[in-house]
Amino acid sequence: MSVIIISLGAVIIGFILIFLLINRKTTPETPEAHYYSNINNQQINPLLIMPREDFIDLIKKLLIRLGFGINEIIATNSNCVDFSVYDPQPIKGGKFIVHCLCFQEDKLVNSTDIINLLDNVKGESALKGILITPHFFTVEALNAAAGVQLELINGERLVRLLRENDLM
């Protein structure tokens, strides 16, 4: 009888532990989280509080300065705009999809956004996808983009590109 009680207790404890492991909600530590520190936050903050239309216009100007021609601009929702662009240079040029995430709250971009862009790139038969955001990426997002035809431009890199092209 005591063996049955001990076995039943072990099974119950096992189920409780499995339940706790499945339902734990931890935010993974991102290698980019330190960029939200003092100086970088001051550099990125103007992009975070910029009205959506102004931010999209700024990205459009950046893409033109980088040598892209813009075929189409599609607002997929209130936080996201897709640019269908082309690079006219022979050999390395072609069609690109630029996915621009412009939400104003502090948020890390997750792997779902990466997978959506990758699906869009494949569906449009583009050479490469570029995700531009004033925010940063989770570890899962960085892993999802590794080894595929995607380029991720986070807040720090976006500020650098804007400065290099005299847009900030």
N, CA and C atoms as a LAMMPS dump frame, in Angstrom:
ITEM: TIMESTEP
0
ITEM: NUMBER OF ATOMS
504
ITEM: BOX BOUNDS ff ff ff
-5.0000000000000000e+02 5.0000000000000000e+02
-5.0000000000000000e+02 5.0000000000000000e+02
-5.0000000000000000e+02 5.0000000000000000e+02
ITEM: ATOMS id mol type element x y z
1 1 1 N 0.819 -1.193 0
2 1 2 C 0 0 0
3 1 3 C 0.866 1.262 0
4 2 1 N 1.917 1.239 0.818
5 2 2 C 2.782 2.416 0.882
6 2 3 C 3.521 2.638 -0.442
7 3 1 N 3.82 1.565 -1.155
8 3 2 C 4.481 1.688 -2.452
9 3 3 C 3.558 2.404 -3.442
10 4 1 N 2.289 2.097 -3.409
11 4 2 C 1.311 2.735 -4.303
12 4 3 C 1.186 4.218 -3.969
13 5 1 N 1.156 4.552 -2.7
14 5 2 C 1.036 5.954 -2.286
15 5 3 C 2.284 6.735 -2.709
16 6 1 N 3.465 6.143 -2.51
17 6 2 C 4.711 6.807 -2.903
18 6 3 C 4.759 6.977 -4.425
19 7 1 N 4.368 5.945 -5.167
20 7 2 C 4.356 6.022 -6.633
21 7 3 C 3.378 7.085 -7.119
22 8 1 N 2.205 7.119 -6.526
23 8 2 C 1.193 8.112 -6.892
24 8 3 C 1.69 9.525 -6.579
25 9 1 N 2.344 9.687 -5.437
26 9 2 C 2.911 10.992 -5.074
27 9 3 C 3.981 11.427 -6.065
28 10 1 N 4.827 10.492 -6.487
29 10 2 C 5.883 10.808 -7.455
30 10 3 C 5.286 11.216 -8.803
31 11 1 N 4.233 10.53 -9.222
32 11 2 C 3.575 10.863 -10.488
33 11 3 C 2.953 12.255 -10.413
34 12 1 N 2.3 12.569 -9.315
35 12 2 C 1.673 13.888 -9.145
36 12 3 C 2.742 14.983 -9.152
37 13 1 N 3.821 14.77 -8.425
38 13 2 C 4.916 15.757 -8.403
39 13 3 C 5.515 15.906 -9.805
40 14 1 N 5.651 14.816 -10.523
41 14 2 C 6.168 14.869 -11.893
42 14 3 C 5.282 15.711 -12.803
43 15 1 N 3.964 15.5 -12.716
44 15 2 C 3.045 16.3 -13.53
45 15 3 C 3.094 17.778 -13.157
46 16 1 N 3.22 18.061 -11.882
47 16 2 C 3.312 19.462 -11.439
48 16 3 C 4.575 20.109 -12.001
49 17 1 N 5.698 19.4 -11.94
50 17 2 C 6.949 19.942 -12.483
51 17 3 C 6.87 20.154 -13.996
52 18 1 N 6.279 19.204 -14.699
53 18 2 C 6.113 19.36 -16.149
54 18 3 C 5.226 20.563 -16.451
55 19 1 N 4.143 20.716 -15.717
56 19 2 C 3.244 21.858 -15.903
57 19 3 C 3.98 23.171 -15.669
58 20 1 N 4.793 23.232 -14.628
59 20 2 C 5.54 24.455 -14.333
60 20 3 C 6.576 24.761 -15.416
61 21 1 N 7.225 23.739 -15.952
62 21 2 C 8.202 23.95 -17.018
63 21 3 C 7.546 24.438 -18.304
64 22 1 N 6.399 23.885 -18.63
65 22 2 C 5.701 24.278 -19.855
66 22 3 C 5.17 25.698 -19.749
67 23 1 N 4.666 26.071 -18.607
68 23 2 C 4.004 27.364 -18.453
69 23 3 C 4.903 28.485 -17.958
70 24 1 N 6.186 28.251 -17.814
71 24 2 C 7.032 29.356 -17.36
72 24 3 C 7.195 30.346 -18.5
73 25 1 N 7.104 31.581 -18.167
74 25 2 C 7.196 32.644 -19.169
75 25 3 C 8.395 33.498 -18.836
76 26 1 N 9.482 33.178 -19.473
77 26 2 C 10.682 33.974 -19.266
78 26 3 C 11.024 34.668 -20.566
79 27 1 N 11.441 35.879 -20.465
80 27 2 C 11.9 36.608 -21.631
81 27 3 C 13.373 36.283 -21.815
82 28 1 N 13.729 35.751 -22.972
83 28 2 C 15.132 35.401 -23.165
84 28 3 C 16.012 36.644 -23.148
85 29 1 N 17.164 36.472 -22.587
86 29 2 C 18.126 37.576 -22.566
87 29 3 C 18.615 37.803 -23.983
88 30 1 N 18.508 39.001 -24.453
89 30 2 C 18.931 39.303 -25.814
90 30 3 C 20.305 39.956 -25.791
91 31 1 N 21.153 39.606 -26.741
92 31 2 C 22.48 40.209 -26.757
93 31 3 C 22.439 41.703 -27.051
94 32 1 N 21.289 42.205 -27.511
95 32 2 C 21.195 43.615 -27.857
96 32 3 C 20.544 44.453 -26.762
97 33 1 N 20.136 43.847 -25.678
98 33 2 C 19.413 44.591 -24.645
99 33 3 C 20.231 45.739 -24.072
100 34 1 N 21.543 45.601 -24.053
101 34 2 C 22.384 46.662 -23.487
102 34 3 C 22.334 47.939 -24.312
103 35 1 N 21.854 47.876 -25.542
104 35 2 C 21.769 49.088 -26.367
105 35 3 C 20.672 50.034 -25.906
106 36 1 N 19.808 49.564 -25.009
107 36 2 C 18.799 50.457 -24.456
108 36 3 C 19.362 51.254 -23.285
109 37 1 N 20.672 51.256 -23.137
110 37 2 C 21.301 52.027 -22.069
111 37 3 C 21.326 53.507 -22.434
112 38 1 N 21.874 54.32 -21.566
113 38 2 C 21.787 55.785 -21.637
114 38 3 C 22.075 56.393 -23.001
115 39 1 N 23.286 56.268 -23.499
116 39 2 C 23.647 57.024 -24.706
117 39 3 C 22.917 56.524 -25.936
118 40 1 N 22.81 55.197 -26.083
119 40 2 C 22.13 54.662 -27.252
120 40 3 C 20.64 54.957 -27.218
121 41 1 N 20.045 54.958 -26.05
122 41 2 C 18.632 55.28 -25.949
123 41 3 C 18.387 56.716 -26.393
124 42 1 N 19.309 57.624 -26.08
125 42 2 C 19.168 59.012 -26.505
126 42 3 C 19.297 59.132 -28.018
127 43 1 N 20.07 58.286 -28.637
128 43 2 C 20.221 58.322 -30.089
129 43 3 C 19.009 57.727 -30.792
130 44 1 N 18.446 56.688 -30.219
131 44 2 C 17.347 55.968 -30.85
132 44 3 C 15.993 56.58 -30.503
133 45 1 N 15.89 57.236 -29.368
134 45 2 C 14.608 57.755 -28.892
135 45 3 C 13.866 58.614 -29.915
136 46 1 N 14.533 59.512 -30.668
137 46 2 C 13.787 60.289 -31.667
138 46 3 C 13.077 59.409 -32.705
139 47 1 N 13.658 58.261 -33.025
140 47 2 C 13.016 57.348 -33.969
141 47 3 C 11.81 56.657 -33.348
142 48 1 N 11.894 56.385 -32.043
143 48 2 C 10.798 55.703 -31.362
144 48 3 C 9.569 56.589 -31.209
145 49 1 N 9.778 57.883 -31.019
146 49 2 C 8.636 58.779 -30.799
147 49 3 C 8.177 59.475 -32.082
148 50 1 N 8.874 59.235 -33.174
149 50 2 C 8.533 59.848 -34.459
150 50 3 C 7.178 59.32 -34.946
151 51 1 N 6.314 60.195 -35.471
152 51 2 C 5.047 59.711 -36.046
153 51 3 C 5.303 58.7 -37.164
154 52 1 N 4.404 57.754 -37.293
155 52 2 C 4.558 56.65 -38.246
156 52 3 C 4.847 57.153 -39.661
157 53 1 N 4.084 58.123 -40.134
158 53 2 C 4.247 58.623 -41.502
159 53 3 C 5.64 59.231 -41.706
160 54 1 N 6.129 59.962 -40.701
161 54 2 C 7.466 60.557 -40.794
162 54 3 C 8.549 59.48 -40.812
163 55 1 N 8.346 58.437 -40
164 55 2 C 9.318 57.347 -39.955
165 55 3 C 9.369 56.626 -41.305
166 56 1 N 8.218 56.35 -41.887
167 56 2 C 8.169 55.674 -43.185
168 56 3 C 8.821 56.546 -44.258
169 57 1 N 8.566 57.849 -44.208
170 57 2 C 9.184 58.773 -45.167
171 57 3 C 10.707 58.783 -45.005
172 58 1 N 11.176 58.73 -43.765
173 58 2 C 12.614 58.689 -43.494
174 58 3 C 13.244 57.414 -44.062
175 59 1 N 12.578 56.285 -43.881
176 59 2 C 13.083 55.014 -44.418
177 59 3 C 13.083 55.06 -45.945
178 60 1 N 12.048 55.65 -46.527
179 60 2 C 11.985 55.785 -47.987
180 60 3 C 13.179 56.603 -48.499
181 61 1 N 13.48 57.711 -47.828
182 61 2 C 14.636 58.534 -48.217
183 61 3 C 15.94 57.753 -48.065
184 62 1 N 16.047 56.972 -46.989
185 62 2 C 17.246 56.164 -46.771
186 62 3 C 17.424 55.144 -47.894
187 63 1 N 16.351 54.463 -48.257
188 63 2 C 16.438 53.461 -49.322
189 63 3 C 16.868 54.094 -50.645
190 64 1 N 16.342 55.268 -50.937
191 64 2 C 16.728 55.969 -52.169
192 64 3 C 18.206 56.362 -52.118
193 65 1 N 18.663 56.857 -50.958
194 65 2 C 20.085 57.233 -50.815
195 65 3 C 21.007 56.019 -50.918
196 66 1 N 20.503 54.865 -50.517
197 66 2 C 21.3 53.639 -50.61
198 66 3 C 21.318 53.075 -52.03
199 67 1 N 20.594 53.713 -52.952
200 67 2 C 20.629 53.305 -54.348
201 67 3 C 19.488 52.422 -54.799
202 68 1 N 18.496 52.223 -53.959
203 68 2 C 17.354 51.404 -54.341
204 68 3 C 16.321 52.237 -55.081
205 69 1 N 15.651 51.605 -56.031
206 69 2 C 14.462 52.185 -56.635
207 69 3 C 13.256 51.569 -55.945
208 70 1 N 12.223 52.335 -55.721
209 70 2 C 11.054 51.834 -54.995
210 70 3 C 9.95 51.494 -55.99
211 71 1 N 9.55 50.218 -56.001
212 71 2 C 8.461 49.76 -56.86
213 71 3 C 7.105 49.994 -56.22
214 72 1 N 7.007 49.639 -54.934
215 72 2 C 5.702 49.629 -54.284
216 72 3 C 5.88 49.783 -52.778
217 73 1 N 4.919 50.469 -52.154
218 73 2 C 4.887 50.6 -50.699
219 73 3 C 3.531 50.089 -50.24
220 74 1 N 3.548 49.093 -49.342
221 74 2 C 2.31 48.477 -48.871
222 74 3 C 2.267 48.553 -47.354
223 75 1 N 1.244 49.226 -46.82
224 75 2 C 1.046 49.27 -45.369
225 75 3 C 0.262 48.021 -44.984
226 76 1 N 0.938 47.065 -44.35
227 76 2 C 0.275 45.809 -44.004
228 76 3 C -0.568 45.931 -42.743
229 77 1 N -0.152 46.768 -41.812
230 77 2 C -0.96 47.089 -40.628
231 77 3 C -0.431 48.389 -40.039
232 78 1 N -0.929 48.771 -38.873
233 78 2 C -0.551 50.069 -38.307
234 78 3 C 0.913 50.131 -37.874
235 79 1 N 1.554 48.99 -37.702
236 79 2 C 2.945 48.969 -37.245
237 79 3 C 3.938 48.525 -38.307
238 80 1 N 3.47 48.196 -39.479
239 80 2 C 4.348 47.561 -40.457
240 80 3 C 4.086 48.088 -41.866
241 81 1 N 5.164 48.349 -42.582
242 81 2 C 5.086 48.752 -43.987
243 81 3 C 6.11 47.929 -44.758
244 82 1 N 5.697 47.407 -45.897
245 82 2 C 6.602 46.669 -46.775
246 82 3 C 6.927 47.519 -47.99
247 83 1 N 8.203 47.569 -48.32
248 83 2 C 8.669 48.233 -49.529
249 83 3 C 9.135 47.143 -50.484
250 84 1 N 8.665 47.191 -51.708
251 84 2 C 9.219 46.35 -52.76
252 84 3 C 10.194 47.24 -53.517
253 85 1 N 11.481 46.918 -53.421
254 85 2 C 12.514 47.776 -54.007
255 85 3 C 13.386 46.956 -54.952
256 86 1 N 14.146 47.655 -55.762
257 86 2 C 15.071 46.98 -56.661
258 86 3 C 16.402 47.714 -56.664
259 87 1 N 17.441 46.942 -56.865
260 87 2 C 18.789 47.482 -57.027
261 87 3 C 19.117 47.342 -58.51
262 88 1 N 19.295 48.463 -59.225
263 88 2 C 19.482 48.399 -60.671
264 88 3 C 20.866 47.932 -61.124
265 89 1 N 21.789 47.721 -60.203
266 89 2 C 23.15 47.341 -60.592
267 89 3 C 23.173 45.931 -61.177
268 90 1 N 23.914 45.761 -62.27
269 90 2 C 24.013 44.423 -62.85
270 90 3 C 24.735 43.46 -61.903
271 91 1 N 24.474 42.22 -62.032
272 91 2 C 25.042 41.1 -61.289
273 91 3 C 24.556 41.052 -59.845
274 92 1 N 24.777 42.087 -59.042
275 92 2 C 24.377 42.021 -57.631
276 92 3 C 23.01 42.634 -57.372
277 93 1 N 22.412 43.236 -58.368
278 93 2 C 21.122 43.888 -58.202
279 93 3 C 19.967 42.91 -58.284
280 94 1 N 18.777 43.439 -58.163
281 94 2 C 17.577 42.626 -58.237
282 94 3 C 16.507 43.145 -57.308
283 95 1 N 15.503 42.316 -57.077
284 95 2 C 14.359 42.694 -56.252
285 95 3 C 14.618 42.351 -54.783
286 96 1 N 14.237 43.279 -53.898
287 96 2 C 14.367 43.093 -52.456
288 96 3 C 13.039 43.458 -51.795
289 97 1 N 12.747 42.823 -50.692
290 97 2 C 11.592 43.182 -49.87
291 97 3 C 12.133 43.798 -48.588
292 98 1 N 11.71 45.023 -48.3
293 98 2 C 12.123 45.712 -47.078
294 98 3 C 10.909 45.782 -46.168
295 99 1 N 11.016 45.141 -45.031
296 99 2 C 9.948 45.06 -44.034
297 99 3 C 10.292 46.069 -42.941
298 100 1 N 9.477 47.074 -42.777
299 100 2 C 9.764 48.157 -41.836
300 100 3 C 8.783 48.087 -40.668
301 101 1 N 9.289 47.82 -39.477
302 101 2 C 8.465 47.771 -38.264
303 101 3 C 8.625 49.077 -37.511
304 102 1 N 7.515 49.749 -37.249
305 102 2 C 7.602 51.101 -36.687
306 102 3 C 6.67 51.313 -35.5
307 103 1 N 6.56 50.326 -34.618
308 103 2 C 5.75 50.527 -33.419
309 103 3 C 6.491 51.432 -32.448
310 104 1 N 5.734 52.173 -31.636
311 104 2 C 6.359 53.203 -30.808
312 104 3 C 6.713 52.738 -29.399
313 105 1 N 6.134 51.665 -28.923
314 105 2 C 6.496 51.205 -27.587
315 105 3 C 7.811 50.431 -27.65
316 106 1 N 8.498 50.369 -26.506
317 106 2 C 9.733 49.581 -26.445
318 106 3 C 9.369 48.119 -26.643
319 107 1 N 9.907 47.533 -27.66
320 107 2 C 9.564 46.156 -27.961
321 107 3 C 10.743 45.493 -28.642
322 108 1 N 10.947 44.237 -28.353
323 108 2 C 11.941 43.45 -29.063
324 108 3 C 11.239 42.732 -30.207
325 109 1 N 11.858 42.717 -31.36
326 109 2 C 11.292 42.048 -32.525
327 109 3 C 11.542 40.556 -32.365
328 110 1 N 10.488 39.748 -32.53
329 110 2 C 10.633 38.312 -32.303
330 110 3 C 10.717 37.53 -33.612
331 111 1 N 10.836 36.232 -33.493
332 111 2 C 11.045 35.381 -34.665
333 111 3 C 9.831 35.334 -35.584
334 112 1 N 8.641 35.624 -35.081
335 112 2 C 7.446 35.634 -35.925
336 112 3 C 7.586 36.652 -37.051
337 113 1 N 8.112 37.832 -36.725
338 113 2 C 8.318 38.859 -37.746
339 113 3 C 9.354 38.418 -38.779
340 114 1 N 10.362 37.698 -38.34
341 114 2 C 11.399 37.197 -39.246
342 114 3 C 10.802 36.167 -40.2
343 115 1 N 10.007 35.256 -39.662
344 115 2 C 9.388 34.213 -40.482
345 115 3 C 8.411 34.829 -41.481
346 116 1 N 7.642 35.835 -41.055
347 116 2 C 6.725 36.521 -41.974
348 116 3 C 7.482 37.158 -43.133
349 117 1 N 8.595 37.809 -42.828
350 117 2 C 9.397 38.427 -43.886
351 117 3 C 9.97 37.369 -44.819
352 118 1 N 10.476 36.29 -44.262
353 118 2 C 11.044 35.225 -45.085
354 118 3 C 9.993 34.644 -46.027
355 119 1 N 8.774 34.437 -45.53
356 119 2 C 7.682 33.948 -46.379
357 119 3 C 7.369 34.946 -47.489
358 120 1 N 7.374 36.225 -47.151
359 120 2 C 7.108 37.273 -48.135
360 120 3 C 8.194 37.3 -49.211
361 121 1 N 9.452 37.162 -48.797
362 121 2 C 10.572 37.15 -49.746
363 121 3 C 10.425 35.979 -50.715
364 122 1 N 10.107 34.809 -50.188
365 122 2 C 9.93 33.631 -51.044
366 122 3 C 8.729 33.803 -51.965
367 123 1 N 7.628 34.322 -51.43
368 123 2 C 6.418 34.516 -52.229
369 123 3 C 6.593 35.52 -53.351
370 124 1 N 7.419 36.52 -53.134
371 124 2 C 7.662 37.559 -54.142
372 124 3 C 8.86 37.237 -55.04
373 125 1 N 9.496 36.105 -54.809
374 125 2 C 10.703 35.703 -55.552
375 125 3 C 11.778 36.785 -55.518
376 126 1 N 11.954 37.375 -54.355
377 126 2 C 12.967 38.415 -54.177
378 126 3 C 14.312 37.77 -53.85
379 127 1 N 15.372 38.524 -54.092
380 127 2 C 16.712 38.026 -53.784
381 127 3 C 16.983 37.998 -52.289
382 128 1 N 16.439 38.989 -51.591
383 128 2 C 16.784 39.147 -50.185
384 128 3 C 15.69 39.932 -49.476
385 129 1 N 15.572 39.71 -48.183
386 129 2 C 14.681 40.495 -47.343
387 129 3 C 15.489 41.322 -46.367
388 130 1 N 15.003 42.522 -46.086
389 130 2 C 15.669 43.416 -45.141
390 130 3 C 14.623 43.862 -44.133
391 131 1 N 14.886 43.643 -42.859
392 131 2 C 13.972 44.092 -41.813
393 131 3 C 14.598 45.294 -41.119
394 132 1 N 13.901 46.421 -41.156
395 132 2 C 14.394 47.657 -40.548
396 132 3 C 13.477 48.029 -39.395
397 133 1 N 14.066 48.293 -38.238
398 133 2 C 13.295 48.7 -37.07
399 133 3 C 14.16 49.577 -36.169
400 134 1 N 13.549 50.51 -35.443
401 134 2 C 14.327 51.269 -34.463
402 134 3 C 14.53 50.483 -33.168
403 135 1 N 14.014 49.273 -33.129
404 135 2 C 14.09 48.43 -31.938
405 135 3 C 15.208 47.404 -32.095
406 136 1 N 15.161 46.357 -31.295
407 136 2 C 16.182 45.322 -31.312
408 136 3 C 15.527 43.96 -31.428
409 137 1 N 16.332 42.917 -31.585
410 137 2 C 15.848 41.58 -31.888
411 137 3 C 16.08 40.616 -30.729
412 138 1 N 15.146 39.683 -30.551
413 138 2 C 15.332 38.628 -29.56
414 138 3 C 16.355 37.626 -30.092
415 139 1 N 16.832 36.765 -29.215
416 139 2 C 17.773 35.717 -29.614
417 139 3 C 17.121 34.814 -30.658
418 140 1 N 15.836 34.477 -30.449
419 140 2 C 15.13 33.621 -31.405
420 140 3 C 15.061 34.273 -32.782
421 141 1 N 14.848 35.585 -32.825
422 141 2 C 14.788 36.3 -34.104
423 141 3 C 16.142 36.258 -34.803
424 142 1 N 17.207 36.482 -34.047
425 142 2 C 18.552 36.43 -34.629
426 142 3 C 18.865 35.031 -35.151
427 143 1 N 18.447 34.012 -34.41
428 143 2 C 18.666 32.631 -34.845
429 143 3 C 17.845 32.309 -36.089
430 144 1 N 16.603 32.801 -36.149
431 144 2 C 15.739 32.542 -37.305
432 144 3 C 16.298 33.18 -38.573
433 145 1 N 17.003 34.291 -38.433
434 145 2 C 17.554 34.995 -39.596
435 145 3 C 18.924 34.471 -40.012
436 146 1 N 19.533 33.654 -39.176
437 146 2 C 20.872 33.139 -39.484
438 146 3 C 20.805 32.143 -40.64
439 147 1 N 21.665 32.338 -41.612
440 147 2 C 21.773 31.382 -42.707
441 147 3 C 20.726 31.512 -43.796
442 148 1 N 19.887 32.527 -43.744
443 148 2 C 18.898 32.743 -44.804
444 148 3 C 19.136 34.11 -45.432
445 149 1 N 18.464 34.389 -46.504
446 149 2 C 18.677 35.632 -47.246
447 149 3 C 17.941 36.802 -46.605
448 150 1 N 18.266 37.081 -45.352
449 150 2 C 17.665 38.197 -44.634
450 150 3 C 18.759 39.043 -44.007
451 151 1 N 18.524 40.327 -43.965
452 151 2 C 19.42 41.246 -43.271
453 151 3 C 18.593 41.996 -42.239
454 152 1 N 19.092 42.035 -41.011
455 152 2 C 18.388 42.704 -39.92
456 152 3 C 19.08 44.017 -39.595
457 153 1 N 18.302 45.093 -39.593
458 153 2 C 18.834 46.411 -39.246
459 153 3 C 18.117 46.871 -37.989
460 154 1 N 18.844 46.853 -36.865
461 154 2 C 18.269 47.241 -35.576
462 154 3 C 18.407 48.745 -35.362
463 155 1 N 17.983 49.206 -34.193
464 155 2 C 18.004 50.63 -33.887
465 155 3 C 19.374 51.259 -33.989
466 156 1 N 20.386 50.59 -33.444
467 156 2 C 21.743 51.141 -33.481
468 156 3 C 22.263 51.249 -34.913
469 157 1 N 22.08 50.205 -35.682
470 157 2 C 22.552 50.217 -37.07
471 157 3 C 21.753 51.21 -37.913
472 158 1 N 20.466 51.346 -37.625
473 158 2 C 19.637 52.309 -38.344
474 158 3 C 20.13 53.731 -38.102
475 159 1 N 20.446 54.052 -36.849
476 159 2 C 20.983 55.381 -36.532
477 159 3 C 22.278 55.614 -37.306
478 160 1 N 23.15 54.611 -37.342
479 160 2 C 24.419 54.731 -38.067
480 160 3 C 24.182 54.966 -39.562
481 161 1 N 23.256 54.216 -40.163
482 161 2 C 22.954 54.388 -41.587
483 161 3 C 22.368 55.768 -41.879
484 162 1 N 21.489 56.224 -41.001
485 162 2 C 20.884 57.547 -41.194
486 162 3 C 21.943 58.641 -41.111
487 163 1 N 22.872 58.504 -40.181
488 163 2 C 23.945 59.504 -40.051
489 163 3 C 24.9 59.458 -41.241
490 164 1 N 25.26 58.266 -41.68
491 164 2 C 26.161 58.129 -42.83
492 164 3 C 25.563 58.732 -44.095
493 165 1 N 24.24 58.754 -44.18
494 165 2 C 23.559 59.275 -45.362
495 165 3 C 22.949 60.654 -45.125
496 166 1 N 23.426 61.345 -44.086
497 166 2 C 23.006 62.718 -43.754
498 166 3 C 21.493 62.87 -43.62
499 167 1 N 20.866 61.889 -43.001
500 167 2 C 19.423 61.948 -42.78
501 167 3 C 19.076 62.142 -41.311
502 168 1 N 20.097 62.239 -40.467
503 168 2 C 19.845 62.41 -39.034
504 168 3 C 20.877 63.346 -38.445
